[in-house]
Amino acid sequence: MKIKGIFLDKSGRLRLVWLWLLGFAVYFTWVWITDVAFARFFGRLTGLVHEGILQTPMWETFAERGWGAIASIAESAGLILLFMWLYRRMGIHSHWEKFDHRTCARWMIVGVLAALAGIGLCLLTDSLRFDASLSKPAFSLWTLVAVPEIYLATRAGEVFMMDYLYDGARQRVPRPAALALLIAVEFVADAAWHLSWIGMLNLALQVAVVTELHERYGLAAAAGLWFGWDYVLSALFPIDAAGVWPLYRVSDAWLTGGHHGLFEGAWMTAVILGIMGFLWLRVHWKLLMEKKK
């Protein structure tokens, strides 16, 4: 009984530390298996170079073509299926959440519009360094291949971080503690100590707004928002490396993020705060109007 108590709580569920260790073990094992399989059977890989220890499959490198896109799709799809199974098996929720594609589409539009507005901001604030390569979207066959690639990678990340890690923590510790743990994981995963102070702030705010979206609208809202944002910045407009705009190395870096990309600029901060404000008003607006009356 004492040994059982080390692993299980009073309700018979895995304790948080073991739940998370199991999740990380499954994640890294699957990533290793798919990396080795594609490297062995399809030769040199171009799409499975992981920047951070929890980085979802590298859809940023889809433009390198080869087997990278196929490897990334297979890896993401496998992660989704594995954690959907664990989600049920571990009893993380008392109910099974059905993925709402309409909600996903609505929030995807928000992400697309935010990214396009950020690109316009870059061009307006740095028009003297206008670059022909950024003057038009880079439509190609691989831009279409990037749709399932980026979508599945984004959804895989949300399934792991939100459905598994966050929901698992929410049933075992108070919500502020679960949020703090998730922010800590994201900081390690994205090597946040290399970010600017605005980038660090945006990372923490992003985790907060994703958890709020997840609480209010489910996984679909969070996955849709970041898919729209990531697809525009990765597939429609060319970049040399993940998050690097070769054109904007100087001027207005605090606003647009400079050569670090939109994520490290004040525009991203404004977008996240705007979404947080919208979510707050959705709950409190009627109450505020009633008080005024």
MOJO-V979634 format. One record per pair of residues at least 6 apart in sequence whose ideal C-beta (glycine too) atoms are under 7 Angstrom apart, sorted by the first residue. I is the first residue (numbers start at 0). J is the second residue. If there is no record, write none. Layout:
BEGIN
i=I j=J
i=I j=J
END
This chain:
BEGIN
i=6 j=13
i=6 j=14
i=6 j=17
i=7 j=13
i=7 j=14
i=8 j=14
i=12 j=90
i=13 j=89
i=15 j=167
i=15 j=168
i=15 j=171
i=15 j=172
i=18 j=89
i=18 j=167
i=19 j=164
i=22 j=159
i=22 j=163
i=22 j=164
i=25 j=81
i=25 j=85
i=26 j=78
i=26 j=159
i=29 j=77
i=29 j=78
i=29 j=81
i=30 j=74
i=33 j=70
i=33 j=73
i=33 j=74
i=33 j=77
i=34 j=47
i=37 j=44
i=37 j=47
i=37 j=66
i=37 j=70
i=38 j=44
i=41 j=66
i=44 j=66
i=44 j=67
i=44 j=70
i=45 j=60
i=45 j=63
i=45 j=65
i=45 j=67
i=46 j=57
i=46 j=60
i=46 j=61
i=46 j=63
i=46 j=67
i=46 j=68
i=46 j=70
i=46 j=71
i=47 j=56
i=47 j=57
i=47 j=67
i=47 j=70
i=47 j=71
i=47 j=74
i=48 j=57
i=48 j=60
i=49 j=57
i=50 j=241
i=51 j=188
i=51 j=189
i=51 j=190
i=52 j=187
i=52 j=188
i=53 j=184
i=53 j=188
i=54 j=188
i=55 j=75
i=55 j=152
i=55 j=155
i=55 j=156
i=56 j=71
i=56 j=74
i=56 j=75
i=56 j=152
i=57 j=71
i=58 j=71
i=58 j=145
i=58 j=148
i=58 j=149
i=58 j=152
i=58 j=233
i=59 j=233
i=59 j=241
i=60 j=67
i=61 j=67
i=61 j=68
i=61 j=71
i=61 j=141
i=61 j=144
i=61 j=145
i=61 j=148
i=62 j=141
i=64 j=141
i=68 j=144
i=68 j=148
i=71 j=148
i=71 j=152
i=72 j=147
i=72 j=148
i=72 j=151
i=75 j=151
i=75 j=152
i=75 j=155
i=76 j=151
i=78 j=155
i=78 j=159
i=79 j=151
i=79 j=154
i=79 j=155
i=79 j=158
i=82 j=158
i=82 j=159
i=82 j=162
i=82 j=163
i=83 j=158
i=85 j=163
i=86 j=162
i=86 j=163
i=87 j=95
i=89 j=167
i=91 j=163
i=91 j=166
i=91 j=167
i=91 j=170
i=92 j=166
i=96 j=217
i=96 j=218
i=98 j=218
i=98 j=219
i=99 j=217
i=99 j=219
i=100 j=219
i=102 j=216
i=102 j=217
i=102 j=219
i=102 j=220
i=102 j=223
i=103 j=219
i=103 j=222
i=103 j=223
i=104 j=223
i=105 j=223
i=106 j=220
i=106 j=223
i=106 j=224
i=107 j=223
i=107 j=224
i=107 j=226
i=107 j=227
i=108 j=227
i=109 j=224
i=109 j=227
i=110 j=223
i=110 j=224
i=110 j=225
i=110 j=226
i=110 j=227
i=110 j=228
i=111 j=227
i=111 j=231
i=113 j=228
i=113 j=270
i=114 j=227
i=114 j=228
i=114 j=231
i=114 j=232
i=115 j=231
i=117 j=261
i=117 j=266
i=118 j=236
i=120 j=254
i=120 j=255
i=120 j=266
i=121 j=244
i=121 j=247
i=121 j=255
i=122 j=129
i=124 j=250
i=124 j=251
i=124 j=254
i=124 j=255
i=125 j=246
i=125 j=247
i=125 j=250
i=125 j=251
i=128 j=246
i=130 j=246
i=132 j=237
i=133 j=236
i=133 j=246
i=136 j=235
i=136 j=236
i=137 j=235
i=137 j=236
i=137 j=237
i=142 j=234
i=142 j=235
i=145 j=230
i=145 j=233
i=145 j=234
i=149 j=226
i=149 j=229
i=149 j=230
i=149 j=233
i=149 j=234
i=150 j=226
i=153 j=222
i=153 j=225
i=153 j=226
i=153 j=229
i=154 j=222
i=157 j=218
i=157 j=221
i=157 j=222
i=158 j=218
i=160 j=181
i=161 j=209
i=161 j=213
i=161 j=218
i=161 j=221
i=162 j=218
i=164 j=181
i=164 j=184
i=165 j=177
i=165 j=181
i=165 j=210
i=165 j=213
i=168 j=177
i=168 j=180
i=169 j=177
i=178 j=206
i=178 j=207
i=178 j=210
i=181 j=206
i=181 j=210
i=182 j=203
i=182 j=206
i=185 j=202
i=185 j=206
i=186 j=202
i=189 j=202
i=191 j=199
i=191 j=202
i=194 j=202
i=194 j=263
i=195 j=259
i=195 j=263
i=197 j=253
i=197 j=263
i=197 j=264
i=197 j=265
i=197 j=268
i=198 j=259
i=198 j=262
i=198 j=263
i=200 j=268
i=201 j=262
i=201 j=263
i=201 j=267
i=201 j=268
i=201 j=271
i=204 j=268
i=204 j=271
i=205 j=271
i=208 j=271
i=208 j=274
i=208 j=275
i=209 j=221
i=211 j=275
i=211 j=278
i=212 j=220
i=212 j=221
i=212 j=224
i=213 j=221
i=215 j=278
i=232 j=261
i=238 j=244
i=239 j=245
i=242 j=259
i=242 j=260
i=242 j=262
i=243 j=258
i=243 j=260
i=244 j=258
i=244 j=260
i=247 j=255
i=247 j=257
i=247 j=258
i=248 j=257
i=248 j=258
i=253 j=264
i=253 j=265
i=254 j=264
i=254 j=265
i=254 j=266
i=255 j=261
i=255 j=264
i=255 j=266
i=256 j=262
i=256 j=263
i=256 j=264
i=261 j=267
END
